[in-house]
């Protein structure tokens, strides 16, 4: 048996293993899906402040403004969570769809 014949017998399985390892990796041209977080979810929550000497009218308007701010803040939080969960679901689907 010549030395070159031995290398040929080793080269075929080695090439096959290298091709098989590359075939399992996802293609580099397919980036994972990304969702853009809406601007509403990125804004900080703001709360109304009372003036130095508040009147009853100031207290009532501040009460309403804080209630509105809390509702807006909760809606923004919910929107951020829904976006995150949707992006995770897309990533899971992308990972399972990649051969």
NORMOLIN-V970120 format. One record per residue. RES is the residue in one small letter. PHI is phi in radians with two decimals (999 if undefined). PSI is psi in degrees with one decimal (999 if undefined). Layout:
# NORMOLIN-V970120
res->{RES & RES}
phi->{PHI & PHI}
psi->{PSI & PSI}
This chain:
# NORMOLIN-V970120
res->{x & x & x & x & x & x & x & x & x & x & x & x & x & x & x & x & x & x & x & x & x & x & x & x & x & x & x & x & x & x & x & x & x & x & x & x & x & x & x & x & x & x & x & x & x & x & x & x & x & x & x & x & x & x & x & x & x & x & x & x & x & x & x & x & x & x & x & x & x & x & x & x & x & x & x & x & x & x & x & x & x & x & x & x & x & x & x & x & x & x & x & x & x & x & x & x & x & x & x}
phi->{999 & -1.44 & -1.08 & -1.20 & -1.15 & -1.11 & -1.16 & -1.15 & -1.13 & -1.45 & -1.18 & -1.06 & -1.14 & -1.12 & -1.12 & -1.08 & -1.15 & -1.14 & -1.19 & -1.13 & -1.21 & -1.28 & -1.21 & -1.38 & -1.42 & -1.18 & -1.15 & -1.21 & -1.47 & -1.89 & -1.28 & -1.18 & -1.20 & -2.28 & -1.86 & -1.58 & -1.26 & -1.06 & -1.05 & -1.05 & -1.37 & -1.66 & -1.35 & -1.24 & -1.32 & -2.07 & -2.06 & -1.24 & -1.99 & -1.44 & -1.24 & -1.02 & -2.05 & -1.27 & -1.77 & -1.12 & -1.11 & -1.10 & -1.10 & -1.17 & -1.18 & -1.17 & -1.06 & -1.19 & -1.15 & -1.18 & -1.08 & -1.12 & -1.11 & -1.15 & -1.14 & -1.13 & -1.13 & -1.18 & -1.14 & -1.15 & -1.11 & -1.08 & -1.12 & -1.14 & -1.17 & -1.10 & -1.12 & -1.09 & -1.15 & -1.15 & -1.16 & -1.12 & -1.13 & -1.11 & -1.12 & -1.10 & -1.13 & -1.16 & -1.17 & -1.32 & -1.37 & -1.26 & -1.26}
psi->{128.1 & 156.0 & -34.3 & -31.8 & -37.2 & -41.3 & -35.7 & -40.2 & -31.9 & -32.6 & -40.1 & -49.8 & -35.2 & -43.3 & -40.7 & -41.5 & -39.4 & -40.5 & -41.0 & -36.4 & -36.6 & -29.8 & -26.7 & -15.5 & 144.1 & 152.1 & 140.5 & -16.0 & -3.4 & 93.5 & 155.1 & 151.5 & 142.7 & 138.3 & 146.8 & 127.7 & 126.9 & 152.5 & -35.1 & -34.7 & -15.9 & -14.1 & 140.3 & 152.4 & 138.2 & 140.3 & 143.8 & 143.5 & 148.3 & 149.4 & 176.8 & -50.1 & 85.4 & 145.4 & 178.0 & -38.0 & -39.6 & -42.0 & -42.8 & -43.8 & -36.3 & -37.3 & -44.9 & -40.8 & -39.3 & -38.3 & -42.7 & -43.8 & -39.6 & -39.1 & -41.8 & -41.7 & -40.7 & -38.1 & -39.9 & -40.0 & -44.8 & -39.7 & -41.3 & -41.1 & -42.8 & -39.7 & -43.9 & -45.0 & -37.8 & -39.7 & -39.9 & -39.7 & -40.5 & -41.3 & -40.5 & -42.8 & -38.3 & -39.9 & -40.1 & -27.8 & -24.4 & 129.1 & 999}
